[in-house]
Amino acid sequence: MPNSVLGILGGGQLGSLLATSAKKLNIKTFVFSDDKNAPAKNFCDEFILGDYKDEKKIKYFSDCVDLVTFEFENIPFETLNIINKIKPVLPKPDINRIVQNRLFEKDLINKLNINTTQYAAINKIDDLTMNKDLLPGILKTSMFGYDGKGQLKINSVEELANLNIDFKNEYILEKLVKLKKEISIILTRFGPGSFEVYEPIENIHEDQILKSSKIPSQISTELIDKSKKWAKIIGDELDFIGTMCVEYFIDKNDNLFVNEIAPRVHNSGHLTINSHNISQFENHIRAVCELEKIPTKKLHDAEMINILGDNIVNYRNKKYADNEFFFDYLKTEIKSKRKMGHLTTLKIQ
């Protein structure tokens, strides 16, 4: 749909980068966000402020656009479903219902004969005792957690007596793997069997927040092929349209495990803006707006670092080399550990 008006739910940095890519393709963007200071208002054509459960505002937003996508998966399913009855939502809302719940997500992946870490549903303290073989492990809320939120490491059974957990929430306990590396696969699915897949990106996390990403990743050809294959299988199973990310763990024995699915553009794929001819953001716009699929090629190896909190002040005052690309998300409030921008450095021979 050339010359479409694209609605974007969510006004963070991912929404900003989607709006920037859309502009290059002559696609207008309307961003709907519940944050009056959403940085995407600096990059889109129109900004609509409202609660995600405000049906009147949502209806107005839907009437302004030709189709809708989203920048993060925690948009209420009910909101996506209401919009989808008025204008197409891509990726389709049912996908969010699965990936918003870590138990549903892992059950789906295992049904496809794809490895995940061992896990169990936790609804009461006795469930932890019954699953002590999964310790040491990570206890996570089944829904609405990201960047380390809603997560607790439990090392041993002895720690259970001192836990203060509100079991009004549903949890999942995931067994820790002896971690060697973390990688992610970013891919864009245009339709059945039609993909653009980026090479595996090697990631380093600190306090459950992505610190840096680089390509190429230092892994075997076998793991490269397997990670791409599994990501495609998941994309086809979900009938996904747009850009998605599959995050993986690699253990000390080079076993591969899917950690999570992100049904959207992803922080680890930011480097593709400068390292490839077509970024993850542009490919997403092309897929959801039914634009031409252009073969994606890597131009340079690259590394990206996230800029957190008040570190952004130092980066705003620096001068950069020709192979360095600084992105300021223009967030009005600086908070500790908040993603304020990123820097990509290309490895030019």
C-alpha positions in Angstrom: 0.0 0.0 0.0 2.2 2.9 -1.2 1.4 6.3 0.3 -0.4 4.6 3.2 -0.9 6.2 6.6 0.6 3.9 9.2 -0.6 3.9 12.7 2.0 3.0 15.4 0.9 2.0 18.9 3.6 3.0 21.4 5.8 6.1 21.4 9.2 4.9 22.6 12.5 4.6 20.7 11.2 1.7 18.6 8.3 3.8 17.5 10.6 6.7 16.8 12.8 4.6 14.6 9.8 3.0 12.8 8.5 6.5 12.0 11.9 7.6 10.7 12.1 4.6 8.4 8.5 5.1 7.2 9.2 8.7 6.3 12.0 7.6 3.9 9.4 5.4 2.1 6.9 8.3 1.9 4.6 6.6 4.5 3.0 9.0 6.9 2.8 7.9 10.5 0.3 8.5 13.3 1.6 7.5 16.8 -0.8 6.7 19.6 0.7 6.7 23.1 -0.3 7.1 26.7 2.9 9.0 27.4 2.6 12.8 26.8 6.4 12.9 26.6 6.7 10.0 24.2 9.9 10.5 22.1 8.2 9.3 19.0 6.2 12.6 18.9 9.4 14.1 17.6 9.6 11.8 14.6 6.1 11.0 13.5 3.6 13.1 11.3 0.8 13.2 13.9 0.8 12.3 17.6 -2.3 11.2 19.5 -2.2 11.0 23.3 -4.6 8.7 25.0 -5.1 5.7 27.3 -4.8 2.3 25.5 -8.2 1.4 26.9 -9.9 4.6 25.8 -12.2 3.2 23.1 -13.2 6.7 21.8 -9.6 7.7 21.3 -8.7 4.3 19.8 -11.6 4.6 17.3 -10.5 8.1 16.3 -6.9 6.9 15.9 -8.1 3.9 13.7 -10.1 6.2 11.5 -7.1 8.4 10.8 -4.9 5.5 9.4 -4.9 2.8 6.8 -3.3 0.1 9.0 -1.8 -0.3 12.4 1.4 -1.8 13.9 2.9 -1.7 17.3 6.3 -1.0 18.9 6.0 -3.2 22.0 4.0 -6.4 22.8 2.3 -5.2 26.0 -0.5 -3.3 24.3 -3.7 -4.9 25.7 -5.0 -7.6 23.4 -8.5 -6.1 23.7 -7.2 -2.8 22.3 -5.6 -4.6 19.3 -8.7 -6.6 18.7 -10.9 -3.5 18.7 -8.6 -1.8 16.1 -8.4 -4.9 14.0 -12.2 -4.8 13.4 -11.7 -1.3 12.0 -8.3 -1.4 10.2 -5.8 -4.3 9.7 -3.3 -4.8 12.6 0.0 -6.4 11.7 1.4 -8.5 13.2 -2.1 -9.9 14.0 -3.4 -9.5 17.5 -3.6 -13.2 18.3 0.2 -13.4 18.2 0.4 -11.0 21.1 -1.9 -13.1 23.2 0.6 -15.9 22.9 3.9 -14.0 23.4 2.5 -11.8 26.2 2.4 -15.0 28.3 5.7 -16.8 28.8 4.0 -20.1 29.5 1.9 -20.0 26.3 5.1 -18.9 24.4 7.2 -21.8 25.7 4.5 -24.3 25.2 4.2 -23.2 21.5 8.0 -23.4 20.9 8.2 -26.9 22.5 5.2 -28.0 20.3 7.4 -27.2 17.3 10.2 -29.5 18.6 12.4 -26.5 19.3 14.4 -26.4 22.5 13.8 -24.1 25.4 15.2 -24.2 28.9 13.3 -26.4 31.3 10.3 -24.6 33.0 7.2 -25.0 35.1 4.1 -22.9 36.0 4.2 -21.5 39.5 1.0 -20.4 41.2 1.9 -21.0 44.9 5.0 -21.5 47.1 4.5 -25.3 47.1 5.0 -25.3 43.3 8.5 -24.0 43.9 9.3 -26.8 46.3 7.9 -29.4 43.9 10.1 -28.0 41.1 13.3 -27.7 43.1 15.1 -29.6 40.4 14.8 -26.4 38.3 17.0 -24.5 40.8 19.1 -22.5 40.4 16.5 -20.7 38.3 14.8 -17.5 37.4 11.3 -16.8 38.6 9.5 -14.6 36.2 6.0 -13.1 36.0 4.2 -14.9 33.2 3.1 -11.6 31.7 4.4 -8.0 31.3 8.0 -8.2 32.1 11.0 -6.8 30.2 14.5 -5.5 30.8 14.7 -7.6 34.0 11.4 -6.3 35.4 9.3 -9.0 37.2 12.3 -11.4 37.5 13.9 -13.0 40.6 16.9 -15.3 40.7 16.5 -18.2 43.1 19.7 -20.1 43.8 18.6 -22.9 46.1 15.7 -24.5 48.1 17.0 -22.8 51.3 16.1 -19.4 49.8 12.4 -20.3 49.4 11.6 -19.6 53.1 12.6 -16.0 52.8 10.8 -15.2 49.6 8.1 -12.5 49.6 6.0 -13.2 46.5 2.6 -12.0 45.7 0.9 -15.0 44.2 -1.9 -12.9 42.8 0.3 -13.0 39.7 1.1 -16.1 37.6 4.8 -17.0 37.4 7.0 -19.3 35.5 10.2 -20.8 36.9 13.0 -21.3 34.2 16.1 -23.4 34.9 19.3 -21.5 34.5 21.6 -22.7 31.8 25.4 -22.7 32.0 25.5 -19.7 29.6 28.2 -19.4 27.0 26.6 -16.8 24.7 23.4 -15.0 24.0 22.4 -14.4 20.4 19.3 -13.1 18.5 17.9 -13.6 15.1 16.1 -10.7 13.5 13.9 -11.6 10.6 11.2 -10.0 8.5 8.4 -12.3 7.2 6.6 -10.9 4.1 4.3 -14.0 3.7 4.5 -17.8 3.6 8.1 -18.8 2.9 9.1 -15.2 2.2 11.7 -13.9 4.6 14.6 -11.6 4.9 16.8 -13.0 7.7 19.7 -11.1 9.3 22.7 -13.1 10.5 22.9 -14.0 14.2 23.7 -11.0 16.5 25.8 -11.7 19.6 24.5 -9.9 22.7 25.8 -9.0 26.1 23.4 -8.2 28.9 24.1 -6.5 32.2 21.4 -6.5 35.0 19.0 -8.1 32.4 19.4 -5.0 30.2 21.0 -5.3 26.7 24.5 -3.7 27.0 25.9 -4.3 23.5 25.3 -6.2 20.3 27.6 -7.1 17.5 27.9 -8.9 14.1 29.3 -11.3 13.2 28.7 -13.5 16.2 31.4 -15.9 17.1 29.5 -19.1 16.8 29.6 -22.3 14.6 28.1 -22.6 11.2 25.8 -25.3 12.6 24.4 -22.9 15.2 24.0 -20.1 12.6 22.0 -22.4 10.4 19.9 -23.8 13.3 19.1 -20.4 14.8 17.9 -19.1 11.4 15.9 -22.3 10.7 14.1 -22.2 14.1 13.3 -18.5 13.7 11.7 -19.2 10.3 9.7 -22.1 11.7 8.3 -19.9 14.5 7.5 -17.1 12.0 5.6 -19.5 9.8 3.7 -21.1 12.8 2.6 -17.6 13.9 1.8 -16.5 10.4 3.8 -13.5 11.2 3.9 -10.4 9.0 6.6 -7.8 9.8 9.9 -7.9 11.7 10.3 -10.1 14.7 13.2 -11.3 17.0 14.0 -14.7 18.4 16.4 -14.6 21.4 18.6 -17.6 22.1 20.8 -19.0 24.8 23.9 -21.1 23.9 25.2 -23.2 26.8 28.8 -24.4 27.5 28.2 -27.5 25.4 27.0 -25.4 22.4 23.3 -26.4 22.9 20.9 -23.9 21.5 17.7 -22.8 23.4 15.1 -20.3 22.5 14.7 -17.8 25.3 12.0 -15.4 24.1 10.1 -14.2 21.0 9.7 -10.5 20.5 6.9 -9.9 18.0 8.3 -6.6 16.8 11.5 -4.8 15.9 14.2 -5.3 18.6 16.9 -3.4 20.4 19.6 -5.9 19.3 18.7 -5.1 15.7 19.5 -1.4 15.9 22.9 -1.9 14.3 21.1 -2.9 11.1 20.3 0.7 10.4 24.0 1.3 9.5 25.3 -2.2 8.9 22.8 -3.2 6.2 21.3 -1.8 3.0 17.8 -2.3 4.5 17.3 -2.0 8.3 15.0 -4.1 10.5 12.8 -1.0 10.7 12.5 -0.5 6.9 11.9 -4.2 6.3 9.1 -4.0 8.9 7.5 -1.1 7.1 7.9 -2.8 3.7 6.3 -6.0 5.0 3.2 -4.5 6.8 2.6 -1.9 4.0 3.0 -4.5 1.2 5.9 -2.6 -0.4 8.6 -4.2 -2.5 10.8 -6.8 -0.8 14.4 -5.9 -1.5 17.2 -8.4 -0.9 18.9 -7.5 2.4 22.7 -7.4 2.4 25.2 -6.7 5.1 27.5 -3.8 4.2 29.7 -3.8 7.2 30.4 -5.7 10.5 29.2 -3.6 13.4 28.8 -3.2 17.1 26.1 -1.3 19.0 26.1 -0.1 22.6 23.1 1.1 24.5 23.5 4.5 26.3 21.7 4.3 29.6 20.7 7.0 32.1 22.8 10.2 32.5 25.6 8.7 30.3 23.6 10.3 27.5 24.9 13.8 28.5 28.5 12.8 27.6 27.5 11.4 24.2 25.5 14.5 23.3 28.7 16.6 23.6 31.0 14.3 21.7 32.4 14.4 18.2 32.2 11.2 16.1 34.3 9.5 13.5 32.9 8.7 10.1 32.2 5.1 11.1 30.3 6.1 14.3 26.6 6.8 14.4 25.0 8.3 17.5 21.2 8.1 18.0 19.6 10.3 20.6 16.0 9.2 21.5 15.2 12.7 22.8 13.6 11.4 26.0 12.7 14.3 28.2 13.4 12.6 31.5 16.7 10.9 32.3 16.3 7.9 34.6 18.9 5.4 35.8 19.1 2.4 33.5 16.7 4.0 31.0 17.7 3.6 27.4 18.4 7.1 26.2 20.2 6.4 22.9 22.6 4.1 21.2 25.9 4.3 19.3 26.7 2.0 16.4 30.3 1.6 15.2 31.0 0.1 11.8 34.1 -2.1 11.2 35.3 -0.7 8.0 38.3 -2.4 6.3 
